[in-house]
Amino acid sequence: MNPRIRVLLVDDQPLVRAGLRVLMADTPDLEVAGEAGTGTEAVARARDLRPDVVVMDVRMPGMDGIEATRIVTAGPGAPRVLVLTTFDDDEYVYGALRSGASGFLVKDMALDDILAAIRVVAGGDALIAPGVTRRLIEEFAARPDPVRRPPRGLDGVTDREREVLTLVGRGLSNGEIAERLHISTATAKAHVARLFSKLDARDRVQLVILAYERGLAP
């Protein structure tokens, strides 16, 4: 039996945390490792509890979820972070993705989708709520970042890897990339893995962001 995924719930609204806690109580593969109501508390709890995944609210008093995400995801063995946002009006989600979050959850999304997102991220991938992936990334990439540094170059990236990065930026899965380039899914996955290493990308969300920043994705 696989070990349970340990989750830290971070939200300044106790009712939100309580709802997620109750939801996970009936889920055999997930457990609530702890809770936090502020960004500062989240950083301390993540350090002490070492959860697999942190479900992070954005708007909190004191340290917000963006800064907390930046601190929590720094260093080896860091937990994965899923940002909790209202999406349509929460501007902070874009900064949170740049700070190392592996994706986001919408507060009113289906409960099963929240659980699925936690599992996917815990497995080392990234997930943005189905149906809004491309919309979110396109809006994110189009927004000016007042502290954006010049993007790193693509030195060492092969022509084929550049093609793969372009397709990742368009939201295609490994299977779809394989079909488009007439290669096996395993080969597509290997190309993506090399891009992670060469571009120092934490996960697929960051590859999508990098593709947009380099002008490879429309």
N, C-alpha and C positions, 0 to 999 in steps of 0.2 A: 504494500500500500504506500502510495506517495505521501510525503509529509505535507501537512496542511500549510496553506499559504497564510502567512502572518501579516495582518493589515493594521496600519495605524490610521485612525480616522481623525482628520483635522478640520474643524469647522467651528465658528464662533456661535453657531446656533445649536443648543443642546438637542432640540427636536430632530434636527437633521442627523446628528450622530446617533441618536437613539433609534431612528428609523433604519439606518444602515446596520446598526448592531443587531437589531431584531431580525433583519433580513439574513444576515450571515449566520445567526444562531442555528438556523435550520439547514445550513449548507455544509455538508461533511468536509469539503476540501478547503474551506476558508475559516479563519478565526480572527477575532479582533484582538490584536496584541496590546492595544492601548488607545487612548484618546487624547486630544489636545484642543484647546479652544483659541489659541493664538499662535502666530508664527514663531515667537520666541519659545513657547512651550513645545511646539512641534519639533524644533531643532533639538531641544534637550531630550525629548522622548524618543526621537529617532536614534539619537546617539546611544541612549541607554538600552532601548528595547531591540534595536537592530531588526526592524520589520523587513519583510520582503517588498512590500508595496506601501506607499503613503498616499492616501486619498486626501488631496490638499485643496481646501477652499482658497479663494484668492483674496477677497475683501475681508480683512480681519483687523481689529484694532492693534496699534503698535506695528510690529513687523508684519508686512503683508505676505501673501503666499508666494509672490515672486521671489523676494529675498530669501524666504525660508526654503524655497525649492533650490535656489542657487547654492545655499549652504548644505542642504541635506544631500544633494546629488554630487557634491565634490568628493573626490578621493576614491580609492579602490574599494570595491565591495559595498558601494553606496546602494541604498534601496531605490527602487523605481518610484517615480512620482506620477500620479494621475491628477491633473488639475480639475477641480470642481468649479464649474462656471455656469452662468446663465446664458452664455454664448451670444445671444443677440445684442446685449448691451454691456457686456463685460469686456472692456478694452484691455484689461490686464492679462488676458489669456495669451496675447501675442508675446508679451514680455516673458511670461512664464515658460513658453516653449523655448525661447532663447536661453532661458536660465537652466535648462536641462530636463524639463518635464518630458515624459514619454508619450503624452497625449492628454486628452481631456474627457471629462464626463459632463453631461448636461444634467442639471438638477432634476428636470422633469422627464428625463428619458426613462424607458422601460427598465424595471428592476432587473430583469434577466440580462439586459444589455450591460448594466453596471457590473454585474457579476462576471460576465464574459470578458469585459474590458480588464478587470482585475486579473483574471487568469491569463489572458494574452500577454499583458505587460509583465506579469511575474515570470512568464516563460521566456522572457528576453526580447520580445518583439515590442512594437508600439502599436497603439490603436487609437484612432479618433472615431467618434461616433459614426456608425454607418449612415450613409446618405448625405453627410455634410463634409466629408474629408476634403474634397477638392475645393468646395466653397470656402472652408476655413483657411486652407493653405493659400489659396489665391488672395483672400483678403489680407492674410498675414503678410504675404510677400509684398503686397502693394503698399503697405503702410510704412511711412518713413520711420526709421529708428534713430532718434537723436544721438544715441551713443554707439551706433553701428561702426565697427571697425572695417577697414577694407577687407573684402573676403579673401580667404586663402586661395592660392592658385591651384591648378589641377596638375601640377608637376608629378610625373610618375603614373598618372592615370592613362591607361591605354585607350585607343579609339573605341574598342568594344566596350570598355568600362564606361566611357563617356556616353555611349549609346544607352547603356543600361541605366546610368544615372538620369538621363533625360526621361526615360520611361518611368522610372521610380518617381520622378518629379511630377509626372502626369497622373500619378495615383494607381499605376498598374501593379498587380501582384506578381510574384515570381512566375506563376503559371502563365499569366498574360504576357509577361516579358518574353518568356520562352517561346510562346506561340508567335509573337511578333517578330522575333529575331531568328526563328527556325533553329532553336537550340533546345536542349533538354532542360527540364525544370531544375535538375540538380546543378547544371552548369550555370543557369541564371542565378541560383542561390549562391553559388561560389563567387560569381562576379560581385554580387551585393555584399558578401562577406569581405571581399578584398577592398571594396569601397569604404566599408566601415573602418577598416584599418588605415587605409591610405589617407582618408579625409578626417580621421580622428572623430568619426561620428558615433554617437552613443547608440542610436537606433534609427529605424526607418523614417521617423518624423524628421529627424535632423538631416537625413539625406535629401528629403523632399525640400526642406528649407534651403539647403546648400544648392540644389539644382535651380531653384528660383533665383537665389542671390547671384548665381553665375550666368543667368540668362538662358539656361538650357531648357526650361519649361515655360510654355506660354502663359 
